[in-house]
Every structure is written in structure tokens, then in C-alpha cells.
Amino acid sequence: MVRSIEKMSWERLISDKRFGMEDYIDTKHGPRSDFQRDYDRLVFSSPFRRLQNKTQVFPLPGSIFVHNRLTHSVEVACVGRSLATEAAIALKEKHAGASWLGKLDAIGEITAAACLAHDLGNPPFGHSGEKAISSFFSEGAGKELESELTAEQWSDLTHFDGNANAFRLLTHRFNGRRPGGFAMTYSTLASIVKYPYDSSLAGDKNKFGFFTTEKESFMKVADDLGMIRVEETEGVRYARHPLVYLVEAADDICYEVMDIEDAHKLGLVATDTVIDLFLEFFPSERQSKMRETMKMVQDPNEKIGYLRSSVIGALVRACSTVFVENEDEILAGKFRGSLLEKMPALESEAFRKCNDLSWEKIYRAPDVVDIELAGTSIISFLVERLTNAVRFPHLNYSRLLLSKVPQQYDIGAPTLYGKLQAVIDHVSGMTDVYALDLYRKLNGTSLKLNN
């Protein structure tokens, strides 16, 4: 059952109101829009800088540079801006004459900012870090705490998700910080939430959009933007903000295409295999011309780079077309699946083959699995030690360990759930290198003693 709002409107969905600064009116109008300020604010933030030392898929670079979370996020922002810009051009033609038409000029800026922020809440060591945190509570030492927490709080912990953590990072008032967290615009905040429902509706996929502590914050943003609220027997669910589909598509495009390019550089996938795979995104006549173009260069990496650029361009065009063609369904909250799933057969089949190769050759590669194993062990160990410390802060070991926790995290919160959130805030904000270093120090294997 859907609430009285039957269809979302761009006029409300695009809002420069800032979270935590709703009553503040800026009379100075500079050359940057509020959405550009969102983007710039993220670029200069500490959480964004820390992404340079967080694993994307492959181990952080040795002699060959592969993507980390920061370079991935920057590329997703570029692709997202292109997707949104193409969609905006078509939407402005479709809605020519509408009083709110000028608002559509902002969707490229909003999408780029949301893309830049989409991974801010991810812990170290890729997705294995997310699984390690949730597993600590669902099947590890943290399971004994279930009886001391509410059902909603327990669901948050056992379904920990980086997307929900990103919304918290951007909106929560950490110790010493200003109200509203990053004070981002409502539209940017809503555009990063891929799963606009609470953890009680996460199911087996461990995906949800906001923790119990941020539920009211999300509802405030969503209701102000006129997002459709779906009535559930339990929990809170909204239809996605439309720009989430563009952010999701940009993320998936970069994941798939850039992971294959990285795998090629690392020698996991042969040059001819990647060439054949990428050419399948194009009709035969275009393939012949592209092969002729590749004869102009000898460097295999340069050939793959050319094809990668062409593939991203094809996917951007296909996804922006799907977005515009399905605008009415998206605004009505009735669109199902992703933009990539609705592409024409040519692009859809080629993308499927890329995904199959990624699972066969990349995501199960020995080095990738090694990172997942190590990351799981490190994160589990740190969460366990810090959890014990916040529960029993009077112990000598606890006092020493807690002295290393930054003051912004509320380790002295009045509730157990608040203390556990402080632990997760701290661990998820660590870089791979810092987490590994702390793990070694706590195990006594990385100490510098003077003779």
C-alpha cells in the first residue's frame, strides 16, 4: 500500500536545503551552486582522503597501481555526471515549458556528489570488512549481546551495511562536530541511499539504508523531498530517490569495467580475451573500425584503455536512455531492478559476459581471497577487543586501548548500543594500513623498543 503521494516531482526532489542548517539562509550567491559545494566539501574531507588507503578489489598496489576506493569513487563521479547530464538533456526536451525545468540542470552536480560519497561508510578490506562486522554479532563473540539490545538495534548490527554507514557518517553529529554532520543538501543525501528502508527489511542480502539512530533523519529528508513512503507491517520503506538509479548504474559500470582493466594489468586476464569481451558491446561494423583503430598502437594497456573508454560511453548512453524512457515508473516508485538490467539486448548480454568473467577470473583470484581472509580476521579481532573495552572500561587493558580511540567517537555513550556504534564508527573509519598496524600492535608483533 502506497501513501497518498502517487508520484514524485522533480520540483520537490531537487532541493538545496541543508541538513542541520534548515533555518540558515545564505544571502551570498557565489559562482558555485550548493550541490557543487557538496562535491567540494567531500573532496576536502578526511573520510574521503582515507579512501585512498582502502581496498577496492585487489590488494593495494606494489609495482602495478590498481584502483582503491578513492580512485574508484572519483571515476564513479565522472560517469555519474555524464549519465545525469545526458538524462537531463532528454528530460528538458520532454518537459519543455515546465515552470521547474531549470532545476534539471542540477542533477549532474547532485549525482556526481552522491557518487563521490557512496563508499564513505565502507570499512577497510572491501566488502569482506562489512561481512566481518555483521558476522561478529550474528555468529561470533558478539552474539551474546543480543539479549541486551532491542530487536531493531540487533538487526542493525547483524546486517551492517556500508551504505547505511555512509548516511550516518554524513548526518550524525559526532563529538565536537556541528549539527547535521557534513550539512549536505537533502537531494545529495537522498541520492546515496540505495536501499531506502531500515534493517528489519534487509532480508538475506544484508542491505538497508539507515541505522535506527538515523531513521528519523532519513524520514525527515525523504518526506521533505516528497519521496513515496510504502506502508509496511513492520519497518520503514520508501521508494528510491530517482537519482539513486544513476548513482547505482555509475557504480556498477565502473566496478565491472575497471575491475577487468585492473585484472588485465595484473596479468589475470589475457589481452585478446579482454578485447573480444569489450568489442561485444558494439555492432559488427563498429567492431571492425575499432580493430583498425587499435592497430595504431602497440601497447596492450593502451588498447584496453581505448576500449574501456568506448564501453563506458556505450553504457552511459544506454542507461541514460533507460532512465528517461522509464521516468514515469521511477517517479511513481514502481520501477524494479536496475538501469543496467533494462538495457537493449546487445549491451545487456555483453555486460553479463563481463560479470561472468569477473566472478570466474577476478573475485575468486588467490590474492583477492587472501585479502578477504586477512581482512575478516583483522576486523573481527579489532571489533572484539574494542567491544570488550567499551563494555568494561574500568579494566587496565580497556583504559589503554580506549585512549587510542579518537575523541569524536562516543565510547562513553549511556547505552550499550551507543557504545557499539562508537566501536563500529571507529573501525569502519580505519584505513587498511591503520587497521593492520593496530592489529599487529595489539598482538605484540609490531613494537619498536629502544635498546
C-alpha positions in Angstrom: 0.0 0.0 0.0 1.4 3.4 -1.0 0.8 6.6 0.9 -1.3 9.5 -0.7 1.7 10.7 -2.8 1.2 8.9 -6.1 4.1 10.3 -8.0 7.3 12.2 -7.0 8.0 15.5 -8.7 11.4 16.9 -9.8 10.3 20.3 -8.3 10.5 18.8 -4.8 13.1 16.1 -5.4 15.8 18.7 -6.3 16.3 20.7 -3.1 19.3 22.7 -1.8 18.1 22.7 1.7 21.0 21.6 4.0 20.6 19.0 6.7 21.1 20.6 10.1 21.0 24.1 8.7 17.4 24.2 7.6 16.8 27.6 9.3 20.0 29.2 7.9 19.6 31.4 4.8 22.7 32.3 2.8 22.2 35.7 1.2 25.5 35.4 -0.7 25.2 33.9 -4.1 28.7 32.9 -5.4 29.6 31.2 -8.6 29.2 27.7 -7.1 25.8 26.0 -6.6 25.0 24.4 -3.3 25.4 21.0 -5.0 28.9 21.9 -6.2 29.6 22.9 -2.6 28.6 19.4 -1.6 31.1 17.9 -4.0 33.9 20.2 -2.9 33.1 19.6 0.8 33.5 15.9 0.2 36.8 16.2 -1.7 38.4 18.1 1.1 37.1 15.9 3.9 39.2 13.4 5.9 36.9 10.4 5.3 37.2 10.9 1.6 41.0 11.1 1.8 41.1 7.9 3.8 39.6 6.1 0.8 43.0 6.2 -0.9 44.1 3.5 1.5 41.1 1.3 1.4 40.9 -1.8 -0.8 38.6 -1.8 -3.8 39.1 -5.4 -5.0 42.8 -6.1 -5.5 45.5 -5.7 -2.8 46.8 -2.1 -2.6 49.5 -1.5 -5.2 53.0 -2.7 -5.3 54.7 -2.1 -8.7 51.4 -2.0 -10.5 48.8 0.6 -9.5 45.2 -0.7 -9.3 42.1 1.0 -8.1 41.5 1.8 -4.4 38.2 3.2 -3.0 39.3 6.8 -3.7 40.1 6.4 -7.4 37.0 4.3 -7.8 34.8 7.0 -6.3 36.3 9.7 -8.4 35.7 7.7 -11.6 32.1 6.8 -10.5 31.5 10.6 -10.0 32.7 11.2 -13.6 30.5 8.5 -15.0 27.6 9.6 -12.8 27.8 13.2 -14.0 27.9 12.0 -17.6 24.8 9.8 -17.1 22.9 12.6 -15.4 23.9 15.2 -17.9 22.6 13.1 -20.8 19.4 12.3 -19.0 18.9 16.0 -18.1 19.1 17.0 -21.8 16.5 14.5 -22.8 14.3 15.3 -19.8 14.4 19.0 -20.5 13.1 18.3 -24.1 10.4 16.1 -22.7 9.2 18.6 -20.1 9.8 21.8 -22.2 7.8 24.7 -20.8 7.5 23.4 -17.2 8.0 26.1 -14.6 10.6 23.9 -12.7 12.6 23.0 -15.8 15.7 24.9 -14.7 16.0 22.5 -11.7 17.0 19.7 -14.0 20.3 21.5 -14.7 21.4 20.4 -11.2 21.0 16.7 -11.5 24.5 16.2 -12.9 26.0 18.1 -9.9 23.9 16.2 -7.4 24.6 12.8 -9.0 28.4 13.5 -9.1 28.4 14.5 -5.4 26.4 11.4 -4.4 28.7 9.2 -6.4 31.7 10.7 -4.6 30.1 9.9 -1.2 28.6 6.5 -1.9 31.6 4.5 -0.4 32.4 6.7 2.5 30.9 4.3 5.0 32.7 1.2 3.8 35.2 -0.3 6.3 38.7 -1.5 5.4 39.3 -4.5 3.2 36.4 -4.1 0.8 33.1 -5.9 1.3 34.8 -8.5 3.5 35.0 -5.8 6.1 31.2 -5.4 6.1 30.7 -9.1 6.4 33.2 -9.3 9.3 31.4 -6.7 11.3 27.9 -8.2 10.8 29.3 -11.8 11.4 30.9 -10.8 14.7 27.4 -10.2 16.0 25.4 -12.8 14.1 27.8 -15.8 14.6 30.8 -14.5 16.6 31.6 -13.4 20.1 29.2 -10.6 19.9 26.2 -12.9 19.7 26.0 -13.0 23.5 24.9 -9.3 23.4 21.6 -9.9 21.6 19.6 -10.1 24.8 20.9 -6.6 25.9 19.7 -4.8 22.7 16.4 -4.1 21.1 15.3 -6.1 18.1 15.9 -3.0 15.9 19.4 -2.4 17.3 20.3 -6.1 16.9 19.1 -6.1 13.3 21.3 -3.0 12.6 24.4 -4.8 13.9 23.8 -8.2 12.3 23.0 -6.6 8.9 25.8 -4.0 8.9 26.0 -2.2 5.6 28.4 0.4 4.3 25.6 2.3 2.6 23.7 2.9 5.9 27.0 3.8 7.4 27.7 6.4 4.8 24.4 8.1 5.6 25.3 8.1 9.3 28.8 9.5 8.6 27.3 12.4 6.6 24.4 13.2 9.0 25.4 12.2 12.5 26.7 14.8 15.0 29.9 13.2 16.2 31.5 14.6 19.4 32.8 18.1 18.8 31.2 18.4 15.4 28.4 20.7 14.1 24.8 19.8 13.9 23.9 18.0 10.7 27.2 16.3 10.3 28.5 17.4 6.9 25.4 19.6 6.4 24.8 18.2 2.9 21.9 19.1 0.8 18.8 17.0 1.1 19.0 15.9 -2.5 22.6 14.7 -2.3 21.8 12.8 0.9 18.8 11.0 -0.6 20.7 10.1 -3.7 23.3 8.0 -1.9 20.7 5.7 -0.2 20.4 2.7 -2.5 18.2 0.8 0.0 15.7 3.3 1.5 14.4 1.1 4.3 15.5 0.1 7.7 17.4 -3.1 8.7 14.3 -5.0 9.7 13.5 -5.2 6.0 17.1 -6.1 4.9 16.3 -9.8 4.5 19.1 -12.2 3.5 21.1 -9.6 1.4 22.2 -7.5 4.4 21.2 -4.4 2.5 19.5 -1.4 4.1 19.8 2.4 4.1 19.9 3.8 7.6 20.5 2.7 11.2 17.9 3.0 13.9 19.7 6.1 15.1 19.4 7.8 11.7 15.8 6.7 10.9 14.2 10.0 11.8 16.9 11.9 9.9 16.2 9.9 6.7 12.5 10.2 7.1 12.8 14.0 7.5 14.8 14.2 4.3 12.6 11.8 2.3 9.3 13.4 3.4 10.6 16.9 2.6 11.6 15.8 -0.9 8.2 14.1 -1.5 9.6 10.6 -1.7 6.9 7.9 -1.7 6.6 6.1 1.6 5.5 2.5 1.2 3.5 1.2 4.2 4.9 -2.0 5.7 3.6 -4.2 8.5 7.0 -3.6 10.2 9.8 -1.2 9.4 10.0 1.9 7.2 10.4 1.8 3.5 10.5 4.5 0.8 10.7 4.4 -3.0 14.2 5.4 -4.1 15.1 9.0 -5.0 15.3 8.8 -8.8 18.9 9.8 -8.9 19.9 6.7 -6.9 19.4 4.8 -10.1 22.0 6.9 -11.9 24.4 6.6 -8.9 23.9 2.8 -8.9 24.5 2.5 -12.6 27.7 4.6 -12.5 29.0 2.4 -9.6 28.2 -0.8 -11.3 29.7 0.3 -14.7 33.0 1.3 -13.0 33.1 -1.8 -10.9 32.7 -4.1 -13.8 34.7 -2.4 -16.5 37.6 -1.1 -14.3 38.0 -4.3 -12.4 38.5 -6.1 -15.7 41.1 -3.5 -16.8 42.9 -3.9 -13.4 42.8 -7.7 -13.9 44.4 -7.3 -17.3 47.2 -5.1 -15.9 47.9 -7.7 -13.3 48.0 -10.5 -15.8 44.9 -12.3 -14.6 43.1 -11.9 -17.9 44.7 -12.1 -21.4 44.7 -9.1 -23.7 42.8 -10.9 -26.5 40.2 -12.1 -24.0 39.5 -8.5 -22.9 39.5 -7.2 -26.4 36.9 -9.7 -27.6 34.9 -9.2 -24.4 34.8 -5.4 -24.8 34.1 -5.4 -28.5 30.8 -7.3 -27.9 29.2 -4.1 -26.7 29.2 -2.9 -30.3 27.7 -4.0 -33.6 30.0 -5.8 -36.1 30.6 -2.8 -38.3 31.7 -0.7 -35.4 33.9 -3.6 -34.2 35.8 -3.6 -37.5 36.5 0.1 -37.2 37.6 -0.2 -33.6 40.0 -3.0 -34.5 41.5 -0.8 -37.2 42.0 2.0 -34.6 43.8 -0.4 -32.2 46.3 -1.2 -34.9 47.7 2.3 -34.5 49.1 1.5 -31.0 51.3 -1.4 -29.8 50.9 -1.1 -26.1 48.3 -3.6 -24.9 47.3 -1.4 -21.9 46.6 1.5 -24.3 44.4 -0.8 -26.5 42.4 -1.8 -23.4 42.2 1.8 -22.3 40.7 2.8 -25.6 38.1 0.0 -25.4 37.3 0.7 -21.8 36.5 4.3 -22.7 34.3 3.2 -25.6 32.5 0.7 -23.4 31.8 3.2 -20.7 30.4 5.6 -23.3 28.1 3.0 -24.7 26.8 2.0 -21.2 26.3 5.7 -20.3 24.1 6.2 -23.4 22.2 3.0 -22.9 21.5 3.7 -19.2 20.5 7.3 -19.6 18.1 6.2 -22.3 16.5 3.6 -20.0 16.3 6.2 -17.2 14.4 8.7 -19.4 12.1 6.1 -21.0 11.1 4.8 -17.6 10.9 8.2 -15.9 7.2 7.9 -15.1 7.6 4.5 -13.4 10.6 5.7 -11.5 8.7 8.8 -10.2 5.8 6.6 -9.3 8.1 4.3 -7.3 7.1 1.3 -9.5 10.4 0.8 -11.4 12.0 -2.6 -10.5 15.6 -3.7 -11.0 18.5 -1.5 -12.2 19.0 0.5 -15.3 21.7 -1.9 -16.5 19.2 -4.8 -16.3 16.9 -2.9 -18.7 19.4 -2.1 -21.4 19.0 -3.3 -25.0 20.0 -6.9 -25.7 23.4 -6.1 -27.2 24.7 -4.1 -24.2 22.9 -6.3 -21.7 24.4 -9.6 -23.0 27.9 -8.1 -23.2 27.7 -6.8 -19.7 26.5 -10.2 -18.5 29.6 -11.8 -20.0 31.8 -9.3 -18.3 30.2 -10.2 -15.0 30.6 -13.9 -15.6 34.3 -13.4 -16.3 34.8 -11.2 -13.2 33.4 -14.0 -11.0 35.5 -16.6 -12.7 38.8 -14.8 -13.0 38.8 -11.9 -10.6 36.7 -12.1 -7.5 38.0 -15.6 -6.7 41.6 -14.9 -7.6 44.0 -16.0 -4.9 45.2 -12.5 -4.0 41.7 -11.3 -3.7 40.6 -14.2 -1.5 43.8 -13.7 0.7 42.7 -10.1 1.3 39.2 -11.2 2.3 40.6 -13.8 4.7 43.1 -11.4 6.3 40.5 -8.6 6.4 38.0 -10.7 8.1 40.4 -11.8 10.7 41.7 -8.3 11.4 38.3 -6.6 11.5 36.8 -9.4 13.7 39.7 -9.1 16.2 39.5 -5.3 16.4 35.8 -5.2 16.9 36.0 -7.9 19.6 38.8 -6.1 21.5 37.1 -2.7 21.3 33.7 -4.1 22.2 35.2 -5.6 25.4 36.9 -2.3 26.1 33.7 -0.2 25.9 31.8 -2.7 27.9 34.4 -2.9 30.7 36.2 0.5 30.6 37.4 0.2 34.2 39.9 -2.6 33.3 43.5 -1.6 32.7 43.7 -3.0 29.2 40.5 -1.3 28.3 41.7 2.1 29.5 44.9 1.8 27.4 43.0 0.7 24.3 40.3 3.3 24.6 42.9 6.0 24.9 43.8 5.4 21.3 40.2 6.0 20.1 39.6 9.5 18.6 37.5 11.8 20.8 34.8 12.2 18.1 33.6 8.7 18.8 31.3 8.4 21.8 32.8 5.4 23.6 31.2 6.6 26.9 27.6 6.6 25.4 24.9 5.9 28.0 23.6 2.9 26.2 25.3 -0.4 25.1 24.1 0.2 21.5 25.6 3.7 21.5 28.9 2.2 22.7 28.8 -0.4 20.0 28.1 2.2 17.4 31.2 4.1 18.5 33.3 0.9 18.1 31.9 0.4 14.5 32.3 4.1 13.7 36.0 3.9 14.7 36.7 0.6 12.9 34.9 1.4 9.7 36.8 4.7 9.5 40.2 3.0 9.6 42.3 2.5 6.5 43.6 -0.9 5.6 47.1 0.1 6.7 46.0 1.5 10.1 43.8 -1.5 10.9 46.6 -3.9 10.1 49.1 -1.8 12.1 46.8 -1.7 15.1 46.1 -5.4 14.8 49.8 -6.2 14.9 50.4 -3.9 17.8 47.6 -5.4 19.9 49.1 -8.8 19.1 52.5 -7.6 20.2 54.1 -8.3 16.8 54.8 -4.7 15.7 56.5 -2.9 18.6 59.5 -0.6 18.5 61.6 -0.9 21.6 64.8 1.1 22.3 67.8 -0.9 23.4 
